[in-house]
Amino acid sequence: MKRQAFFYLFFLWMTTLLTAQPKHEVRAAWLTTIGGIDWPHSYAHDGMGREMQQRELCNILDRLKAANVNTVLLQTRIRATTIYPSDIEPWDGCLSGKPGQSPGYDALQTAIDECHKRGMELHAWVVTIPVGKWKTYGCQQLRRRYPSVIKKIGDEGYMNPESATTAWYLAELCEEITRRYDIDGIHLDYIRYPETWRGSKQRSYITNIVRAIHEKVKMHKPWVKLSCSPIGKFDDLARYRSNGWNAYSRVAQDAQGWLREGLMDQLYPMMYFAGNQFYPFAIDWQEQAAGRTIVAGLGIYLLHPREGKWQLDEVRRQLNVTRQIGMGHCYFRTQFLNDNIKGVYDYVSWFDRHPALIPPMTWAQQQPPTPPTWLKVQHTPQGDVLAWQGACDRSDGPYLIYNIYASDDEHVDINNPANLVATRYLWQQLSVRRNSQQPPLHYAVTAVDRYGNESMACREADGKKPSAGGRQFLANDGKTLQLPAVPADADYAAICTLQGCMLHTMRYQPVIDISQLPEGMYEVKTLNKKGITHRMGYMVIKRQRQTDE
């Protein structure tokens, strides 16, 4: 019995080691829109239909967020069709029910907004070479414009990888998405030769397409991550063969070379295999990462009785091993995760029980942002109300997102992911609902730049008002602002940004209307007819928002 107890405790200890929560890890899901198989499950024929689609999307994202998924790969270009109003390609029919017809809203913009509200990244998933059945709407439209570019294989149409027009066209499409939308990544799918392609397959043609897309994306927004989903086995290994199905030799997909050349920031190899067809190849991907991020694509669809014969233990082992060797994980597909097939959602929710940050793009930018300059915490019977002043701007984009940490230790450890309360948070105020019987918490806030670099922590000053510059905070209820007695030289009151830009002026009076101002922190000044100003103080506009801890 003692021997059995020893081995049981040893097993628990090893399990704890293997599942230790890293602070940085990509946890992603492919959200498929083709045929509405993940989303949407209804058509937007009218306002009610649009509302139903958007509500369903929010429910999907809420469930992913609850499982601490931090990256959503949304299928944006489907088969020469899109889910946004493109100037290049027509609407897909998954939204309106009719190819070429608008659903009456921009699904990509909606998804970006909803992901960012939840602190999740949104990557636009672009299916590249396949353009659908030969007679489908998108394929027909593209054939009319570029008849020599589209090849027919069976009853499917494909863009010819060896045509210079293909590289130019796909780069233009990715540029349109990058330029118009605040995406976090472009994710390329099927960036390879079709496996049934007749004739030789030259890797240089596929690499030329990747290079053209990389140049267009990075020209506009160098922080947007470029990734792809290669075949799950790169090539034969010394001791393990790929059984004829690999990226490099079979479909001319030099994904590891793209990492070394700096053309890719992340890879999501589709590792829908088990046993020795998974683990040695996972190690190979990670060993060849060239300092970039590798995210194992896990085939959880094989848990479904109609799709395969996997049991949950296979997914458990793959999650543990990929974490142990430093890889992230991505689920194919969202619905199989959210439907909790064979308990996979329950296990994932335990395995990823703390949030994780996206690994920073240190190969593109290493300088961390400056931290917030002060943090004020108000403890109330209903919970804690936090407000902070943000970091300074930099030429490559403002620091608009923050990480918030909490712990019962006065010196909050920001290296412990268990202390994360909110990640990639958009605002400079947060309410944390707490029971008054719980022990008090201490807080820390960091700023995060567009590359994922995190600043040092700003911690609360023992509940005192910020002392820098002797700042005085003026009382407001989110609708009106109480001003002090009128100074002798004041004709007007001016509301300014913290950078000094004057937003609004009005006649000086004891109470002024601020209901039209967005939430945030402002500087309040007096202004006379000669243009002379004096600072009266600061105000933080915070309206009702509750976040459960």
Order of alpha helices (4+ residues) and beta strands (2+ residues): alpha-beta-alpha-beta-alpha-alpha-beta-beta-alpha-beta-beta-alpha-beta-alpha-beta-alpha-beta-beta-alpha-beta-alpha-beta-alpha-alpha-beta-beta-beta-beta-beta-beta-beta-beta-beta-beta-beta-beta-beta-beta
